[in-house]
Amino acid sequence: MSSENSALSTAPMVPFNPSANTWTRFISTFEPSEFTNWIDESVSWKATCYIGDWSPLLKIRVRGPEAKAFFEYLSTNHWPNFPPLQAKQAIFCRDDGKIMGEGVVMMLGEDDFIFTSVPGVVWALYQFHHGTRKFNATVEVVSDKWYLFQVQGPKSVVLMDEVTGDTTRDLKFMHAKELSIGSHKFLYLRQGVSGERGFELWGPAEDGQAVYSAIVKCGEKHGIRQLGGRAKPVNHVEGAFPTPALDFLPAVHGDNEAAGSHGSDPTAHHRTPFDLGWGWLVNFDHDFIGKDALRRIADDPPNKLVSLEWNDEDVVDTYASLFRETPYEYMEMPREAGGTLKGSSVYVGNDLVGCAVSRCYSYWFKKMISLGIVEREYAVPGTEVVVKWGAEGAPQKMIRAIVKPAPYKEDQRKKPLT
């Protein structure tokens, strides 16, 4: 059965899976919530490997003599050395330094760039067509023309060597090369959000199903898992990859996009790059939107991104309350689905010191963890804090937590491809 025959708006660049019982919305399409089960899939990027579909992300292609200058004007970082087939992380802010979007820019050729994001693409299109500065370049929305797959985990290297018949071990982090599976060519970028060795595959949409199927078939002997929507955001928390609409809100928003004890005001979740561990991507050697505001806080930013490890006993009691007359708010496993950012206030004593986001159960670590944006004074690993779980007006549970480094899981992305 193809996606055209299904009643759901499923991603057309991967084979339709008729055995899936539940589906998760990912941007404008639906994907299976689970292929095996979320526990099995969430172990894959630490033990074997997975393939996941990120094709529904928005994509634009910008070409022309000032294409690079356009991205540098939007982005907090500056790229004096940006050769073809290299990628950069880009952070876009508005004038007050609050983030509008972020994503990956890859140089396809001379004066030819592709950018993928969701809110970042919207902001880039707005600035290109309505911003005060004009650039000698063209922009094209190519979201439906490119697939974007991730193959991640310790077995991904040997799998991709085998399925392509080529070596993938010579790639530096954030560099790409052209490879093929059969007659299907694609760009192969060393990058990903699993925190493990892994790759992204960028190719023409019409080849997506054939490439995806070939990798799944070849990967069976390597223990590959297809990554469903339920497990997909777990790696963002373990690896400390802040995500729009899950960990922060772009500084333009609609109504009712925030929930939890930290309140429903969306502006409470507008963040600067320094709040989210991206201060190293802020360079003041070029002109960009938000430069003056960020310069004012750069020497002493107020907050820092951390991981929080929630107390086992307090978490267990939250679940146990489901068998009492007045339960606490349910903790979805492994975490809440996307759509509404849920923030939980973080305290030291009676002092509000931050916000916990992306509460998530990690089966690999057997811990409930989250990301946290906390005042720098309390961002020292080992600091004891308390997280207020539950919305205002409902029963709330004060859950003890310990500040841990971000990422919670050791970052393996730049280690040798062995």
Order of alpha helices (4+ residues) and beta strands (2+ residues): beta-beta-alpha-beta-beta-alpha-beta-beta-beta-alpha-beta-beta-alpha-beta-beta-beta-alpha-beta-alpha-beta-alpha-beta-alpha-beta-beta-beta-beta-beta
